[in-house]
Amino acid sequence: MNMIDIRKGILSLATLASAVAWAGELTISDYCDQKLAVPNRIKEITAMPDGLNYAAISDDESSIELFSYKTGKKVGELFNLNEVKGDLKIDSFEGFSVSDNGKKVLLWNKSEKIYRYSFRAEYYVYDTFRKTLARVSDKGPQRCATISHDGRYVAYERDNNIFISNIDYKTDNAITTDGESGKIINGSPDWSYEEEFDLRNSIRWSADDTILAYLKFDERNVPAYTFDVYKGFCDDDPLKDLYPATFSYKYPLAGYDCSIVSVHSYNLDSRVTKKMDIPIADTDYVPSIEFGADGSKLMVMVVNKEQNNLKLYNVNPSSTVARLIYTDSSDTWLSPKSYQMIDYGTTDFVIASEKSGQNHLYLYDYAGTLKKQLTSGNYNVTAYYGRDKKGTHFLQSTALGPIYRSIVSIDARGVSKMLSGKTGTSSAQFSKNLDYYIMTFSSSTVPTQYTLCNSSGIKLADLELNTSYAQKYSNAPKMEFLTVKNDAGQEMNAFMIKPVGFDGSKKYPLLMYQYNGPESQEVLDRWRMEGIFYLASQGYVIACVDGRGTGNRNTEWSRCVYKNLGDLETKDQLAAIKHFASLPFIDSNRLGCFGWSYGGYMSLMEAGAKGSPLKAAVAMAAVTHWEFYDAIYTERFMQTPSQNPNGYFNSSALNHTSDVKSKLLVISGSDDDNVHMYNTLKYTSKLSSEGKVCDMMIYAGFEHSLGMCDARVQLFRKINDFLETNLKN
């Protein structure tokens, strides 16, 4: 079987066909459509417990196929819709997970989206030996379904309570009864934890499946946020609802109460529930609970409201006794990206910390004694993949520079080895035993490639090289990397995209693109094809600069914006604009900027800065005042409004409108549950009260990312139209 045959089971043939069939000049859809513009991707894989194979849904979505890590070839099937025995059958499934013993498969279909990542669905358990299906519950859709290690049980949440379904005995019993909408949630994270701590499920099985641990969220004191839901013409039958519906959920704004969180365990044998005896204040956060590798230790992280102090507890889930074994602290904030980079072994654990000024890995025993610092140097560890039985650790780092990502191994003697030799962005998905991994690689000039490697970094097979895609975009605008100095003389990483057919003797309008949120990074040597490349193709020079506050340099660089968001970032962006405006091919009278989310906020701050040179600015889904945004994110960087009133005042785009001289385009999705449309309405209202006008575009029925239908195409068509009128001419 050749590699084209091998990857058919994990490659989207629709996108492959579109790439092969393409011929001619690139269109706006080729740049902006989220189905056409992205390279062919291998389908999501699941590492099998045996460490030898991985599983992926077949191209026709009728089966789960098994592939060998050693060869990349298909070796069998884990599940097939057409081969299910017994009375219960399903005609489709959307995703799956596998029990740790490999004998049971948890499947789901008919999913209903809740927030950005969360959903409810109908769940089933497939017995790989008997080839039979069992329904997890027939009492309504389930959320956060979690299969036990032996595959006999599934714990899940429904109507804010946790249930345990015994697959063998067909019982389905509630283990909590106090759950109530808007008041108590058991097992499932609330909106804030899902969005800001990336916590998608807080139900955990012990290794022997005798104890279920979970988080309880008391959100009774959290204010509800309500907005109208409008059907856009992208929806089925948009004229059906004559009155808009309303959507209401608990959303704590900065300065308001968040959920009170507690940790509990349920013993399946005694049927006794216990609250863990952990010193958690009502204002504290619990961003993570996990069982240690031996299954007897429940590891619980507690972070204070200011998010500058972390405590890790080793908890006995039976006795409820908690022992503090690790702490970390900061004068500003602790990044979840750092402390949630953790791996619990049998006798010790690995955790990341930025206490040295860079993000590095440390090895501790369960008594809390530091055994070894695993990494050090002028770089950051950006992902930790785990360690094998020989004690070799695998990670991703910025060892080649902040704009690159490399896969690295460190053996038991501390000797490091670069497993990905190319400059660009490499990441890995390892097998369970870490003997193999699938490497994803791309750079600014090389579209995403997927290769199968062994733990020594030796390539075993190519899974997808995106040759046709690369040919299609061979003449598209490309990123060029450079550095630009701010007014403090510090070098900032940057990229520039020049129009196709660029002529250095001509003068081009400049469009600055930015995000610049704390710890973010836009200037990265990776493949991207999106709307800003389309705008470059229309005759604009695009420039992007990662100024102060952004990530993957050091903490001095990122933390200097503490309690004053928008100040240094705006100064750095204006310094960058000044630099690019001085270039001989830039028309200094035609300068603009564009940003999304935090980048939209930056667009408004730059447009409102005194003496701003901008002629036009575009702000998409922008926060316009930090008191309008969620507490966990905002207070991490700003503290509360009562603690930092001057910071909130100075950081508000609403307080920087008097000097707005540029033309503005402000855009929102009406169903944005993240950055509410209220931000846009308050900002445009403030402009109106000052006698100013701006352009505004509202996408009815769309959320923060505008991920539905062809909204991205329409968005950049609108932006281009606005820039043609107000910047190019």
C-alpha positions, -999 to +999 in steps of 0.1 A: +000+000+000+015+034-010+013+065+012-015+080-008-036+050+001-025+051+037-035+086+044-070+083+028-083+072+061-071+103+079-072+130+052-101+151+041-105+141+005-128+171-001-100+196+006-075+175-013-098+175-044-103+212-042-065+218-041-058+194-071-087+208-092-076+244-087-060+263-115-056+300-120-054+332-099-062+330-062-096+344-051-108+359-018-122+325-009-088+309-014-074+332+011-103+335+036-126+305+034-117+283+064-122+251+044-102+262+013-074+282+028-061+257+053-037+229+042-049+193+041-048+179+076-046+144+089-077+136+109-076+138+147-058+107+160-061+088+193-030+070+206-039+034+215-030+019+249-006-006+234+018+021+223+020+005+188-010+019+170-031+049+167-068+053+157-086+077+135-121+081+120-122+068+084-128+093+056-164+082+051-169+085+088-183+049+091-155+034+110-125+039+133-093+026+116-061+015+133-027+025+119+008+012+129+032+038+144+060+018+130+049+018+093+020+043+090+000+015+074-035+006+082-036-026+103-073-030+111-104-015+125-114-006+160-151+000+152-174-002+122-209+011+120-219-018+097-205-045+118-222-038+151-240-069+165-271-069+187-303-049+187-288-014+193-273+002+163-265+038+153-262+053+119-234+078+126-209+090+152-189+122+156-161+113+179-147+087+203-123+079+231-108+046+242-107+030+277-072+025+291-074-013+287-084-008+250-114-030+253-142-004+252-148+026+229-169+056+240-187+071+210-210+101+207-233+117+181-260+143+179-239+169+197-253+203+207-228+231+212-228+249+245-198+273+246-165+275+226-155+238+234-183+223+254-212+203+241-239+178+250-244+146+230-258+110+230-231+086+242-226+049+236-201+023+247-188-002+221-174-036+233-146-044+209-148-082+217-185-087+215-190-059+189-221-047+207-232-012+216-247+000+249-264+033+255-249+053+283-282+068+292-317+071+277-328+100+299-314+129+279-281+141+263-250+139+284-220+163+289-184+155+300-188+118+296-157+100+310-151+063+306-134+044+334-100+028+329-116-007+327-144+005+304-172-007+328-184+027+339-192+061+323-195+091+345-212+122+330-231+153+338-267+161+330-288+189+344-258+200+365-256+166+383-232+137+379-244+102+370-226+070+368-237+045+342-227+009+348-225-006+313-225-042+324-255-040+347-273-013+327-278+010+358-277+048+355-276+065+389-271+100+401-243+106+426-252+143+432-286+157+435-280+194+444-273+205+408-295+233+396-292+256+366-277+290+375-268+278+410-248+245+413-228+227+387-213+193+394-185+180+372-188+204+343-168+236+343-186+270+342-180+294+312-151+311+328-131+280+337-137+266+302-126+298+285-098+310+307-083+278+323-090+256+293-108+232+316-133+212+297-141+184+321-136+182+359-146+145+364-117+121+371-115+084+378-089+069+401-066+043+386-085+014+401-119+030+392-131+028+427-132+066+433-146+094+412-133+129+419-150+160+407-153+198+411-185+215+423-191+250+411-214+272+432-223+301+409-252+315+428-234+348+434-222+351+399-242+377+379-261+365+349-254+380+315-282+381+290-283+391+253-308+387+225-302+359+200-310+369+164-313+345+135-291+354+107-298+343+071-271+317+075-295+299+099-321+274+087-354+293+082-342+327+095-377+342+092-393+316+114-387+334+147-406+368+147-393+376+182-356+372+191-348+346+217-326+354+247-295+337+259-286+340+296-256+325+314-233+332+344-206+355+333-186+373+360-173+407+348-141+421+363-147+429+400-176+406+403-179+372+421-168+340+403-180+305+412-171+291+446-153+258+438-149+228+460-133+193+455-153+161+462-148+123+459-174+095+455-165+059+465-183+034+442-181+006+468-194+025+499-215+051+478-202+078+501-194+113+489-168+134+507-156+170+504-118+173+504-103+191+533-084+217+513-079+253+524-097+269+495-110+304+499-143+314+483-124+336+459-097+310+450-096+291+417-091+254+413-078+251+377-068+215+378-075+182+395-058+150+384-050+116+400-013+107+402-001+078+381-005+053+410-041+064+414-040+069+451-031+106+451-055+133+440-034+163+430-053+196+433-041+230+422-053+261+440-047+296+427-056+328+446-079+355+431-049+377+421-035+347+403+000+353+416+002+324+440-001+287+433-005+259+458-004+222+448-019+197+473-015+160+475-049+148+487-060+114+500-095+111+484-106+086+511-095+104+542-099+139+526-065+149+542-046+174+520-009+180+522+007+211+506+037+199+485+045+227+460+041+265+458+049+291+432+045+329+432+050+360+412+050+398+417+026+401+388+008+370+376+013+332+371+005+320+337-018+290+334+003+280+303+031+274+327+017+257+358-007+235+339+022+221+320+025+192+344+029+154+344+022+132+374+044+101+375+044+072+399+070+085+424+075+121+412+060+148+390+072+173+364+060+209+365+069+241+347+076+274+362+087+309+350+105+316+383+138+319+365+124+345+340+120+317+314+096+288+314+114+257+324+107+222+338+114+209+373+112+175+388+097+171+423+089+141+445+055+138+462+070+150+494+076+183+477+114+180+474+131+193+442+150+164+426+162+181+395+158+211+372+153+195+339+158+224+315+175+258+318+188+285+295+177+315+275+147+298+260+112+287+269+096+253+272+064+256+253+050+221+256+058+190+276+050+156+260+060+133+288+088+108+296+095+072+286+104+042+307+141+050+303+136+084+319+139+104+287+118+136+286+102+150+254+093+186+250+088+215+226+109+247+231+121+280+216+157+267+217+163+280+181+148+314+189+115+329+200+098+327+166+106+289+162+094+258+179+115+226+181+110+191+195+137+182+220+145+151+240+165+151+273+178+118+285+183+106+320+218+120+321+205+154+311+218+153+275+195+171+251+189+162+215+171+182+188+146+159+171+133+184+146+162+200+127+144+225+105+138+261+115+100+266+116+073+253+139+073+217+149+050+199+173+044+163+182+017+138+191+033+109+209+023+073+213+014+061+248+048+047+255+065+076+237+084+053+213+068+071+183+053+104+174+036+122+145+054+155+138+035+185+125+059+209+108+054+242+089+072+274+082+064+307+066+073+291+032+064+254+038+027+245+043+019+220+070+035+186+067+029+155+088+055+128+093+058+097+114+090+094+135+105+072+162+116+086+195+151+092+181+138+116+156+142+093+126+115+097+100+096+065+093+069+077+068+054+107+053+017+110+061+009+143+043+033+167+026+006+191+010+024+191-023-006+202-043-016+228-017+020+242-018+018+245-056-015+263-054-002+289-030+033+292-045+027+327-058+007+339-028+023+367-007+049+355+018+060+366+053+094+382+058+108+383+093+127+413+108+131+432+140+119+467+148+130+489+177+106+506+201+111+540+216+130+524+245+155+509+220+143+473+225+141+450+195+106+437+187+101+407+165+081+415+133+069+401+100+060+419+068+039+407+038+044+425+006+020+425-023+024+401-052+045+418-079+060+442-053+078+471-068+103+489-045+101+521-065+063+524-057+046+537-026+022+513-009-004+519+018+006+502+051-018+480+072-005+471+107-020+438+119-018+430+156-031+410+185-006+419+213-025+404+242-005+394+273+017+363+265+003+361+229+025+357+199+017+365+163+053+366+148+060+329+145+077+310+117+047+289+107+024+285+077-007+307+077-030+316+049-058+340+059-074+373+053-043+395+058-027+377+029-057+385+008-054+422+018-017+420+008-028+406-026-050+437-030-020+461-028-013+466+009+020+461+027+010+442+059+032+444+090+029+428+123+050+434+155+050+416+188+056+444+212+060+445+250+035+422+268+037+394+243+050+359+251+079+336+246+107+361+252+110+364+291+089+375+320+104+409+321+092+415+285+057+401+291+050+413+327+058+450+321+022+456+311+009+445+345-020+467+357-018+490+326-030+471+296-029+490+264-003+516+274+031+501+264+015+480+237+001+511+220+034+529+223+052+500+207+027+497+179+030+534+171+068+531+172+065+503+147+042+523+125+067+551+125+095+527+115+075+512+086+063+547+075+099+557+070+106+529+045+109+542+009+081+520-004+055+530+022+032+560+017+034+577+051+000+594+044-018+560+040-013+542+073-039+518+088-043+490+113-065+460+119-070+436+148-094+410+162-104+406+198-074+420+219-061+431+185-094+450+179-089+467+213-054+477+202-067+492+169-090+515+189-062+524+214-039+532+185-066+552+167-073+571+199-037+579+208-026+616+207-010+624+174-019+590+159-007+589+123-035+564+113-057+573+084-080+542+089-085+515+116-105+483+117-115+467+151-132+433+151-148+420+183-129+445+204-129+448+242-136+486+247-134+488+285-119+461+307-148+463+332-169+448+304-147+416+302-146+384+323-130+384+357-105+356+354-087+369+324-090+406+332-080+404+369-050+383+361-035+413+344-053+442+359-064+432+394-100+444+402-114+478+393-115+488+430-078+478+434-067+495+402-091+523+393-065+544+374-053+514+354-089+506+343-095+542+334-063+546+314-067+512+297-102+519+285-107+526+248-138+546+258-115+571+275-094+576+243-120+587+218-114+625+219-083+623+197-097+598+172-092+614+138-090+583+116-118+566+098-131+536+118-147+503+110-160+485+141-174+449+138-191+425+161-210+392+161-244+396+178-241+362+195-205+367+209-205+351+243-169+360+248-165+397+239-200+409+240-215+431+213-222+456+242-185+466+239-190+478+203-223+495+211-208+514+240-179+526+219-200+537+190-223+555+214-194+573+229-182+584+194-218+596+186-220+616+218-188+634+207-202+642+172-180+615+155-191+589+130-178+555+121-187+525+100-201+495+118-209+459+107-229+435+129-230+398+120-264+385+132-263+351+149-225+349+148-201+343+177-166+355+185-146+337+157-172+341+129-167+305+122-201+298+105-209+297+068-187+320+046-186+348+072-148+351+070-150+358+033-177+384+038-157+400+067-125+405+046-146+417+016-161+443+039-126+453+053-112+455+018-141+477+007-136+500+037-098+502+031-103+509-006-124+539+002-105+552+033-069+541+030-058+532-005-073+562-022 
